[in-house]
Amino acid sequence: MEDNNKQINWQAAKEHLKKEYPHLTAEDLYYEAGKEEEWLERLQAKVNKSKHDIRHWLSLMG
């Protein structure tokens, strides 16, 4: 996943997401290349944040 040409360390991002939102499952955190929108929609429903907010949060971790 890229945001503003910045590569996300996906393993670290998953760990941070799991700490911040312990109710997320492995399925919720599963990211498949090319299916970012589907993944963001899943997360959006689980954490009650917008896609923009999720992308921004992830970019801060990268």
DRENDO-1510 file (C-alpha; in Angstrom, 1 decimal, always signed):
<recs>
REC; n; res; u; v; w
REC; 1; MET; +0.0; +0.0; +0.0 .
REC; 2; GLU; +1.4; +3.4; -0.9 .
REC; 3; ASP; +0.3; +6.8; +0.2 .
REC; 4; ASN; +2.0; +9.9; -1.3 .
REC; 5; ASN; +4.7; +7.6; -2.6 .
REC; 6; LYS; +5.6; +6.5; +0.9 .
REC; 7; GLN; +5.9; +2.8; +1.4 .
REC; 8; ILE; +4.0; +1.5; +4.5 .
REC; 9; ASN; +5.7; -1.1; +6.7 .
REC; 10; TRP; +2.7; -3.4; +6.7 .
REC; 11; GLN; +3.8; -5.6; +9.6 .
REC; 12; ALA; +4.3; -2.6; +11.9 .
REC; 13; ALA; +1.0; -1.1; +10.7 .
REC; 14; LYS; -0.9; -4.3; +11.6 .
REC; 15; GLU; +0.7; -4.3; +15.0 .
REC; 16; HIS; -0.3; -0.7; +15.7 .
REC; 17; LEU; -3.8; -1.3; +14.4 .
REC; 18; LYS; -4.2; -4.3; +16.6 .
REC; 19; LYS; -3.0; -2.3; +19.7 .
REC; 20; GLU; -5.3; +0.6; +18.9 .
REC; 21; TYR; -8.3; -1.6; +18.0 .
REC; 22; PRO; -8.0; -4.9; +19.8 .
REC; 23; HIS; -11.3; -6.1; +18.4 .
REC; 24; LEU; -9.9; -6.4; +14.9 .
REC; 25; THR; -9.4; -9.9; +13.6 .
REC; 26; ALA; -6.7; -11.4; +11.4 .
REC; 27; GLU; -9.3; -11.3; +8.6 .
REC; 28; ASP; -9.9; -7.6; +9.2 .
REC; 29; LEU; -6.2; -6.9; +9.0 .
REC; 30; TYR; -5.6; -9.0; +5.9 .
REC; 31; TYR; -4.4; -6.8; +3.1 .
REC; 32; GLU; -4.2; -8.0; -0.5 .
REC; 33; ALA; -2.3; -6.0; -3.1 .
REC; 34; GLY; -4.7; -4.4; -5.5 .
REC; 35; LYS; -7.6; -4.5; -3.2 .
REC; 36; GLU; -6.9; -1.5; -1.0 .
REC; 37; GLU; -10.4; -0.1; -1.3 .
REC; 38; GLU; -12.1; -3.3; -0.2 .
REC; 39; TRP; -9.7; -3.5; +2.8 .
REC; 40; LEU; -10.3; +0.2; +3.7 .
REC; 41; GLU; -14.0; -0.4; +3.6 .
REC; 42; ARG; -13.7; -3.3; +6.0 .
REC; 43; LEU; -11.6; -1.3; +8.4 .
REC; 44; GLN; -13.8; +1.7; +8.1 .
REC; 45; ALA; -16.8; -0.3; +9.3 .
REC; 46; LYS; -14.8; -1.8; +12.2 .
REC; 47; VAL; -13.0; +1.3; +13.6 .
REC; 48; ASN; -15.6; +3.9; +12.7 .
REC; 49; LYS; -13.1; +6.1; +10.8 .
REC; 50; SER; -13.1; +7.5; +7.3 .
REC; 51; LYS; -10.8; +6.0; +4.6 .
REC; 52; HIS; -9.0; +9.3; +4.6 .
REC; 53; ASP; -8.4; +9.1; +8.4 .
REC; 54; ILE; -7.2; +5.5; +8.1 .
REC; 55; ARG; -4.8; +6.4; +5.2 .
REC; 56; HIS; -3.5; +9.3; +7.2 .
REC; 57; TRP; -2.9; +7.3; +10.3 .
REC; 58; LEU; -1.1; +4.6; +8.4 .
REC; 59; SER; +1.1; +7.2; +6.6 .
REC; 60; LEU; +2.2; +8.6; +10.0 .
REC; 61; MET; +3.5; +5.1; +10.9 .
REC; 62; GLY; +5.4; +4.6; +7.7 .
</recs>
